[in-house]
């Protein structure tokens, strides 16, 4: 589920090169954008913020090996009426710096809860993709106090990660070496939108794949039936029909059977990177869920974001 050692770059030079590419990728975001570091027991967590000073906060958790820049297709839409926070998650290459291993579900929930507390956030709509979706489900199970809702997007945790995930991931890395004119074809065949993503978005991801160690973590473990039944928050689960991470149909059935009141929906024809592949659909569905389907909390429970 987690690494047994703290991730770090192979050298200061490698980290500096990564950060230059990272900063360039973050220019895909709209402006004005602010940044803040939050200290936790597990390390320093870097957070980007966009949006108004009012409204219910939306917090975004990216997938494995990625960083906050990958949410750029969501930021303007979600940030029109909500403050949006995108976290460089611990245990992944970004501007966060981990010092202590998060060894289990409770540790992962603890560092994220400390980040939300450090930002002064409550009533959070937590959204996560892939491993970020695993963290989102995990937070709802082990530290839900600061959350108003969860929206895991094609998340790990609903079933065991299949062997095809590794095979497809390796295939995508090989396809990255092909001439750019062939990459859209590979992207369609492999259901891998990263192959047609902007170069500056992929540059830090490709650099970190070569210079961030350990380079992988064990897949997010499947949550037990009892853990999923314990989720007591409004939940929207969006699954990609062509996902390489889960069987969308099985994951949808398990979510519906176990998570109380969940809205578990499948997006047809879309691969695992659905926020980038179908941004308008994902943005509209998230906003509809957050603004019209999540019960409004009493004013006495709400705090300004």
Buried (B, 14 or more C-beta within 10 A) or exposed (E): BBBEEBBBBEEEEBBEBBBEBBEBBBEBBEEEBEEEBBEBEBBBBBBBBBBEEEBBBBBBBBBBBBBBBBBBBBBBBBBBBBBBBBBBBBBBBBBBBBEEBBEBBEBBBBBBBBBBBBBEBBBBBBBBBBBBBBBBBBBBBBBBEBBBBBBBBBBBBBBEBBEEBEEBBEBBEEBBEEEEEEBEEBBBEBBBBBBBBEEBBBBBBBBBBEBBBEBBBEBBBBBEEEBBBBBEBBBBBBBBBBBBBBBBEEBBEBBBEBBEEBBBBBBEEBBBBBBBBBBEBBBEBBBEBBBEEBEEEEEEEEEEB
